[in-house]
Each structure stands twice: as C-alpha cells, then as structure tokens.
Amino acid sequence: MTFPLPPLTSIPPEIAALTDYEPLARKHLGEQAWAYFAGGAADEITLTGNRSSFDGIRIVPRVLQDLRGGHTQVNLLGRTFAFPILVAPIAYHRMAHRDGEMATVLGASAMQAGMVVSTRASVPLEDLARNAVAPLWFQLYIQPDRGFTEALVHRAEDAGYEALVLTVDAPLNGIRNRMQRAGFRMPEGVEAVNLRGMAPPDLRPRTAGESVAFGPLLDGAPTWHDIAWLRSKTKLPVILKGILSPDDAALALKHGCAGIVVSNHGGRTLDTLPPAIEMLPEIADRVAGSMPILLDGGIRRGTDVFKAIALGAQAVLVGRPCIFGLAVAGAVGVAHVLNILRAEFEVAMALAGCATTRDIRPEHLRLSEAAMESGWRSVPAAATGAPRAGNGPG
C-alpha cells in the first residue's frame, strides 16, 4: 500500500476543528481511499443529513450553576470511561496509514478513549488488544458460516475484548456512487485479516431477470433468532448497532441485548434513511433507561456530543474524523481528533451549566425554525423523565 503523501509528524497549527482535517486527509489518502472512507450510498442524502440535522438543534444554557467537581465520566456496561466518546468501527485502516488499526488503538489509548474494532480490521484483533490501554469492544458481522462466527467470538473473548457490537443494518452493501466514480479497487496488501480461513460464499453469477438481492446474498443473513444463538455462545454483553426504529429498540431489549447503537451506518447502506440524531429521542423514550444507548453518525463537534446526550444517548461513536486524523498524522492525529472533541464537549457542558453528563437534559435544547419546517419533531418532553442509566458516576 502506497500513499500520495507521508503522514505528518506534528499537527499543523491551522487545524483547530475536526473539519480542518478533511482537505488534508483527502490529499494524504488519494481519491480511491477518500471515496471509500468519505463516500455514502446513492445520492448521499443520508450522509449529509447526519451532519445537517445537528445544525438545526440549538443549546439553551443555564447560568450561575454550581460546577464544582465537574467531570465527563460515564459508566457503560460496568466500566467507567473518562468521557462519552468512542472510536467507531471502520474497516481497513491500513488504507489510511501503514500501521492501520494499530496506530488508531495507540491514539485512542493515549486519550483513554474506548474503541470498537471492526471485524474487517486490517490488523489482527489479538495484536490490537495486546497494545491497547483503553477498553476495546469488537464489532461483529454474523457470517453465513456460523461456526466461523463462533470461533471469531471466542478469539475476541480470549483477547480481552469487553463487549460484542453486532452490526445488524448491513446484510447488503449499499451502492456507493463516489466509490464507483473513483473506480475503487481494494489496494494490494490490505485485507480483512480476521476473516482469513473463512470459506467464501457460494455466489453463482446472476442470470437475466434474477433478483439483485434476494437469493444467495440474503439466505445466510441473520435474524432475531440469531441474537439468542449469539448470546448462547458468548459471555460478553451484546450490543446491536444499526437501530433506527423504536420497535427494533424494544425487540433488542426483549432479546436480552446489553445496549444499542442508534445508527444509519454513516449513510453507507440505504440512502434517504432518517438522520440518527432525529430518531434518538423516540428510541430513548421507548427504551426508557433500560439499556445504554449510543449514537453513531454526524458527530463533528463537542456540541454534537452534548446534543446527543441531551436527547437520550449515554455516549457517541466517531468514525470518519478518526480516519482522517489517522491519514494525516497517524496515532498523533487520532489522539488530536479525540482531544478536540473532548475539549469542545467540556466547554459546552461548562457554558451550558452542566457539571456532569447526568445534568444534560432535553430542556437544554431547542429546535431552529428551519429544523421544524424540515419535519424535525420538537424535542420530546417524554424523554425528560427517562432515567439516565449508565450516565455516571454522578
């Protein structure tokens, strides 16, 4: 794998926000890798909506509040995190930096940030666990070969991963126009190393008139029955990633899941899905504090983290900005991205009058007129009574 530009050894002074990384990252990645990491499905309506929806939410501060002893700690699945920001699972980090996920783990560990490692990581999951200081969760796709999937789960357990994050919203890959236009091909030397030895799916060529999706592609796709199967095969808590429907959130709770991630897969699967942040209040209301909720999609500012927590999340996942920081400056870039987000989040909390994440409430938010005209619901009063399970220590 070769790169158009080598990674920087220090952070340029002009980088003051996460979006400042994007033009530099594009130069360091090259057009094909940029198309893979930055692209979305079809017309990218969901991709852009994830970001623009945050802009329609306003923060209403409270003044003269007692902020002594303030902190950003949260408790997730019995583990205390220094702040509610985790690195999201993204495949093939070696397309962004020669050290791949190893550099990402080092950057996250330097900031004491949790990280969710992708099934399709380009560095073995065991190597990453040996070098991590902060908690690691393992993102899982249930493969058609259930025996291989079980073996992969046991590898994650043995390596010390603390949770399984099962992605449930991508039984098929979305059509990514940006990748198609860039003529994307997987670079030589980059592969999903954790899937070595798995038998490839038996996909015969389609004949004229056959369905693009239905048939062999979906025959092995997981269903709710597989949640019980997975829970029977592991001692780790199982979190479902890719929940947008309140009904599915309720089913996740019914099936014994330990948490959910409200996500539309970063706009990379089905286009015109609602932005994750817009579905969060309804889902939080349905779950009513019975399990931790994380939000994934569109986080670019510390104020976005604040808004997500006010609407019912206990923490957020951040993906593309970490990849862009990795491409520009390796582990240092990842740490810098997380440091910017944490600092902005702390400032937002302090200026809004919140000493801890438990103090961040829906009452701190209002919707702009433009957001309401676009179909955004008003911030629901029902969410104000939901207990903040997992948002501690107080």
C-alpha positions, -999 to +999 in steps of 0.1 A: +000+000+000+015+034-010+002+068-002+003+101-021+018+119+009+036+106+040+019+112+074+029+143+092+050+141+124+032+170+141-002+187+139-003+219+117-013+249+137-042+257+113-060+225+124-084+237+151-115+217+144-123+182+131-134+196+097-100+211+092-086+176+088-108+168+058-089+186+030-056+174+043-069+138+046-081+138+010-045+147-001-029+120+021-054+093+012-057+098-026-090+097-045-098+060-042-093+057-004-110+090+001-140+077-019-141+046+003-139+064+036-158+096+028-185+082+005-221+073+011-248+054-006-266+066-038-272+104-037-257+107-002-288+123+012-285+103+045-248+111+047-253+148+045-284+147+067-265+131+095-245+163+097-270+189+089-296+177+115-272+187+143-271+222+129-308+226+135-306+220+172-298+249+195-284+248+230-301+268+257-276+274+285-282+277+322-261+302+341-247+306+377-248+268+382-225+251+407-199+233+386-176+222+414-164+186+410-175+185+374-164+157+351-172+139+319-171+103+331-198+078+321-204+042+330-210+018+302-215-019+309-198-016+343-168+002+330-160+039+337-150+058+307-132+092+310-156+108+285-185+096+264-167+094+230-156+061+215-139+053+182-164+038+158-158+005+139-144+012+104-128-014+082-093-014+066-074+013+085-043+003+066-058+021+036-053+053+056-020+047+073+007+020+070+002+010+107-035+008+103-056+000+134-025-003+155-020+035+152-056+041+159-055+020+190-024+039+202-041+072+196-072+062+213-053+048+243-033+080+246-067+097+252-081+069+273-109+066+247-127+033+241-125+018+206-148-006+187-126-028+164-141-038+131-144-074+120-128-062+088-098-047+105-066-049+086-046-058+118-053-090+138-077-084+167-052-101+191-024-077+182-046-047+188-057-060+222-021-065+233-013-028+226-045-012+239-047+006+273-083+018+270-112-007+267-118-024+234-152-037+220-153-060+190-177-052+161-191-084+147-209-094+115-226-128+118-211-147+088-230-173+068-206-198+083-219-198+119-190-220+131-165-194+118-185-167+135-185-186+168-147-191+166-142-154+159-163-145+190-141-168+211-110-151+198-124-118+209-132-131+243-098-147+247-080-115+236-098-095+263-125-075+244-152-064+267-183-064+245-196-075+211-211-049+189-232-067+164-239-047+132-275-055+121-282-029+094-259-041+066-269-075+052-261-060+018-236-033+009-251+000-003-243+013-038-216+039-032-215+062-062-184+080-051-165+047-050-178+037-084-168+070-099-133+067-084-130+032-099-124+018-064-104-014-060-091-028-027-053-020-026-028-048-027-017-058+008-049-047+026-073-074+037-097-083+064-072-104+083-096-116+110-116-134+083-087-154+069-096-191+065-133-184+062-149-201+032-161-176+006-198-175+000-210-196-029-224-169-052-231-181-087-234-154-114-269-140-118-289-149-149-311-124-168-341-114-148-329-127-114-331-106-083-301-085-074-306-090-037-329-119-029-315-154-031-280-165-021-270-130-009-296-130+019-300-167+026-275-166+053-284-131+067-290-131+105-325-127+120-337-121+156-333-158+162-296-154+158-295-130+187-304-158+211-279-181+193-251-155+197-259-148+233-257-186+240-222-187+225-206-158+245-202-145+280-197-110+266-225-084+265-241-080+231-248-045+217-268-041+185-255-014+161-278-001+134-311+006+152-333+033+138-368+020+147-382+023+182-399-011+176-365-026+170-351-010+201-378-027+221-371-060+204-334-056+213-344-052+249-367-082+247-340-104+233-316-096+261-292-072+244-270-052+267-273-020+246-280-005+212-263+019+188-287+043+170-271+045+136-278+045+099-243+031+091-230+065+084-252+068+053-234+040+036-262+014+031-297+026+022-300+062+012-328+085+024-328+069+059-335+095+087-305+110+104-297+090+135-300+121+158-336+126+147-346+091+157-328+091+190-355+108+211-382+083+201-359+054+207-348+067+241-384+072+251-392+036+241-362+021+259-369+043+290-335+039+306-335+001+305-303-002+285-274+021+274-279+039+241-250+051+219-253+073+189-233+070+157-234+094+127-225+130+120-205+139+152-181+167+143-182+190+173-182+187+211-216+204+210-229+174+189-219+151+217-238+174+242-269+173+220-268+135+216-266+131+254-294+156+259-316+135+236-310+102+254-276+088+244-251+078+270-222+080+246-213+085+209-192+068+183-170+088+160-157+072+128-147+093+097-129+121+117-107+095+134-098+080+100-090+115+086-068+122+116-051+088+111-044+095+075-029+129+082-008+122+113-011+086+124-017+079+161-010+116+169-038+126+145-063+102+161-054+114+196-057+151+184-092+144+169-104+129+202-087+157+222-105+184+202-139+166+207-134+161+244-122+197+249-152+211+230-176+189+249-162+200+282-166+236+272-201+230+260-210+214+294-195+242+314-211+270+294-245+252+295-242+249+332-238+211+334-213+197+359-218+160+348-234+142+320-264+135+343-271+172+342-275+173+304-312+173+297-337+178+268-345+212+284-311+224+273-322+222+236-345+240+212-351+234+175-345+262+149-374+273+128-357+258+098-354+224+115-391+224+124-401+234+089-380+205+075-400+180+096-379+177+127-401+169+157-399+192+187-377+179+215-399+154+233-410+162+268-414+124+273-376+120+272-371+142+302-384+116+326-362+088+314-337+077+340-301+082+329-289+046+332-252+044+327-245+082+329-223+081+360-206+084+383-227+113+394 
